[in-house]
Structure formats: C-alpha cells, structure tokens
Amino acid sequence: MLGIGENKKNTALFIKAISSIYVSMHNIDLVNDTIEGINGSADELPGMTKGKNPNAASLLARIVDKIIDERSKDDMLEFLDLRTIRERLAETDTVTIEFLDNRDKWCRGRFITSEKDSDGIIKSVLYVVEVIDEEKRQRDKLMFLSEMDRMTGINNRGTGENKIRKALLNGNGGLFLLMDVDKFKSINDNFGHSTGDKVIIAIANCMRKSFRGDDIILRLGGDEFAAYIPHVLDKESAIPIVDRFLTAIDEINIYELKDRKIDVSIGAAFYMPEDTYSFDELYKHADDCTYESKKVPGSCVSFYKRQDKGDN
C-alpha cells in the first residue's frame, strides 16, 4: 500500500507527464477557491502569479474576455462556472468543451477530477486546454461529406429527411415541396449522361439561390429533389417562393441542350404546427401532387388539398 508521500510523488509524475499534451494546465482548489498554474499560465490566465492565486472563479472568467472568440463566449462562461462543476463531475471524471480562441483556432477545454475527500466530495480539479484545430476541421469536413450529396453539394436524402423529421417533431410547420425533372430520361438518352449531370447540378444551384438559409434543400436521388420551408403555411406566402424557383429554372442555360428548356413538376403540401402525422404521409401528399403536375405541359406546381381544412 502506498504512503501519502508516495501518492503525492506519483500524482506529481502523472501531472508532469500529461502536461506536455496541453498548451495550458491549472490546478483548481474548489475548497479554498484558488488556482495554480502548472504550465501556460501567463497566456491562458492573465493576471496570475506563481503559486496559488485566490479568486479562481474570477481568474477563469478572464479567459472569456481575453482569449475566447466571440462565437464561443457564452458557452465558455457556462462551462467555466465553478459553482456547477461538482454536479457536472458527479457521474464522470472529466467534462469537455470545444471552443474557438481569439486566433480562430479550435481548442478543447477539459475539467478533470484530481482529488476527493473521504466522503467522495471533489476537492480539486485540473483545468486543461489542448489545440485541436486540425482534428476538428478534418472531422467537420468528413461530417460535411457524409451529409452532402456528392454531385450537387446540397443535403443528401438521409440527412435532408432527418432534418425535416426533426422540424416536424419540434412543431415547426411549413411548406414541403417535392419536385422532379420532366422527361429527364430523354435528356440522358439524347444528350448523354454528362449533360444530364449538368442539369442536376444546375437545379441544385437554383435551389440554393431561391430558398433561404434556414430552408432545408435536398437531392432525393436521380432527378428528384425536395425542400422544406419552415413557417410558410399558406398558398399566398408559398406562391412567390415557388415562382422565384421556377424563374431560376427557366433561366438555366446549358450549351449542350441548345434550345431545349428544363421543366420541373412540383408537388406542394403544408404541415401545420398542430399536425401530428408522419413525414412519410406528408411526402405522400406532395408526391400525389407531383403526379398531377406532370399532367400539365411545362413547369407546374400543384398544392395538396387538405381534407380537414379545404384547399390551402
């Protein structure tokens, strides 16, 4: 069994070993509200002196003002709140946060339980920071690639549908549009698949230009696309949005197609905030309307007629 002196020696060796991983490392005494820099203290906690410094909470708060990017300040203020750290570490030995510093570099802050009393109450914690910029940006890139349709760069089917399902579950009613290209097979057959790919990419670009930043746009596959526009709940509001998109479609100019125009058939259905039916049913409503639009020459939109509220 190790004695007290040996325990302290081993702890010191452990701290020294892991300190090389982090750009800054500090020991915080929660009982006496003191903080001591192990490394990186001058940069990480301005105003600190060597040894134990009083007012740990106040010194930690200076991080937010001094070196944290504006976009991460609110989250860091909450994370660095020592009043809640025991509760947050109750079921785990460490909690973390990812944040941007004032150099626009991604970092990971971490609290680690370092000492408890005989009753299991946390007496002290380590606060450490490591730079994870390369790791974070690579992870974000991989996430982006997994969520995006490779050809067009908009949401793929799985990601887009999941986002719409989440919006419906949160009661965010809106307008769902389902659309596909008229006679797309003949474009591939007569002009080649590379020209067909250009049509798909052009339509995706029209969606980017026509819809708002918080609208959900996605490629379902092949020549099928969809969009969900939150908070648009009636035809009067919907028609200008659809018209803007159709105008963009009409302006597509692909050299290989010569004078041939691109036409799309659109099915539109509203999901009201009080609705409780599934996304699959909403999809079917719009799909039925897309079929009706296909009966009309040229680009066309058909709106689903709700049985309970009449024609929207």
Sequence and secondary structure as in RCSB ss.txt:
>XXXX:A:sequence
MLGIGENKKNTALFIKAISSIYVSMHNIDLVNDTIEGINGSADELPGMTKGKNPNAASLLARIVDKIIDERSKDD
MLEFLDLRTIRERLAETDTVTIEFLDNRDKWCRGRFITSEKDSDGIIKSVLYVVEVIDEEKRQRDKLMFLSEMDR
MTGINNRGTGENKIRKALLNGNGGLFLLMDVDKFKSINDNFGHSTGDKVIIAIANCMRKSFRGDDIILRLGGDEF
AAYIPHVLDKESAIPIVDRFLTAIDEINIYELKDRKIDVSIGAAFYMPEDTYSFDELYKHADDCTYESKKVPGSC
VSFYKRQDKGDN
>XXXX:A:secstr
   HHHHHHHHHHHHHHHHTT SEEEEEETTTTEEEEEESHHHHSTT  SSEEE HHHHHHHHHHHHB GGGHHH
HHHHT GGGHHHHTSS SEEEEEEEBTTS EEEEEEEEEEE TTS EEEEEEEEEE HHHHHHHHHHHHHHHB T
TTSSB HHHHHHHHHHHHHTT  EEEEEEEETTHHHHHHHH HHHHHHHHHHHHHHHHHHS TTSEEEEEETTEE
EEEEET  SHHHHHHHHHHHHHHHHT   GGGTT    EEEEEEEE TT    HHHHHHHHHHHHHHHTTSSSSE
EEE EETTTEE 
